[in-house]
Amino acid sequence: MRRALPILLSALVLAGCGANAEAPPRSGELQIDERSITLPEATPAIPVFELSLEEPLTERQEASLRRIDGVEVVTQLSSKTIEVGGSGTRRHLEVAAVEPIMFRSIAPPTTRAADFVWISLVMGRAAPTFDAAEKLGVQDGGVLQIGSTPFDIGAIADNGVPNFADVLVQNGAADELRLGEPRTVIVGARSGASLEAIGEAIHDRLPEARRHRLVESPEAPVQEESAPTPMGQVTGGTIGTMTFQILKSGFIRPDPSWVQANIVRGVVPLLGTVTCHRFLFPRLSGALGQIEESGLADLIDPRQYGGCYVPRFIDRDPSKPLSMHAFGLAVDLNVSDNPLGSGGNMDPRIVEIFESWGFEWGGLWARPDPMHFELR
């Protein structure tokens, strides 16, 4: 992992602790095996008001807002437009630092249900939106350079409708990124709550706050956002049945229950922590372990790891089949040196080892993809 941030132990239940194999422990740094983390149950809430304040909420003010009838969640965030770098591209994007456990409650249902998104934030990684990932060319994961600080990408996920920011980090990063104190507050309400009553109560408690309504029809009761209607389905022996919604730019949003049952984070040789299909891990670990034991470790550059689980179509074109990355059953290695359509420079010994563990190499395809290894 490129950086370490304070771990929010008070918000987590730990089944056990262990060393994070992604990087050697630093002096004074608490290492936690994220596979041992169990998140508390999220409280579903509809974001109904965004408040802009001159000063951060006091604990007393926050508690007062939570006591408003119909309010389920009050969460603060710091945000700022910062230059963010991706795969050779830099953009000025809105970066927000949030308290992951609280912010999760007001996220869209599919994002809220994906534990790995929130665990990755707690562990100090970044979560760009689908649009931001495309702009930066990091749809396959990798590293974001936020200002002068590198962050591993832990997940790509929408964080609102519309999104509250282009990139989320956890609140422990606010000082380092100079985001300032939290002066934005999101109020989440339960289904059926009265927006008028909530708005009046907020004004009574915080008359100086600027309120922005996040629901277009204030007279209508707040409706719980439903899960997306599946627009596609695929079935296979390894993957089971996965239903998904087609998103713009050629991404998909799989059924959260499929993601929870199949996509996991784990530690493998040479690369550290990766997110893949549970079925892939024994073979990926075996191949990389053999490469290491054979004295070929210097032929795999972990800085050029391009990702494993990336829910999208081939070429992000919905007229084409789903990529094996959509199921977490493929990995991209040494991506800068092995671009799509090129001969690349993947060492034949690496290819031979991966093939012996049941992988197919993309370098032999009609349109070569030499960075790509997928399960047959």
Buried (B, 14 or more C-beta within 10 A) or exposed (E): BBBBBEBBEEBBEBEEEEEBBBBEEEEEEEBBBBBEBEBEEBBBBBBBBBBEBEEBBEEEBBEBBEEBEBBBBBBBBBBBEBEBBBBEEEBEBBBBBBBBBBBBBBBBBBBBBBBBBBBBBBBBBBBBBBBBBBBBEBBBBBBBBBBEBBBBBBBBBBBBEEBBBBBBBBBBBBEBBEBEEBBBBBBBBBBEBBBEEBBEBBEEBBEEBEBEEBBEEEEEEBEEBEBBEBEBEBEEEEBEEBBBBBBEBBBBBBBBEBBEEBBBBBBBBBBBBBBBBEBBBEBBBBBBBBBEEEEBEEBBBEEBBBBBBBBBBBEBEBEEEBBBBBBBBBBBBBBEBBEBEEEBEBEEEBBEBBBEBBBBBBBEEEEBBBBBBBBE
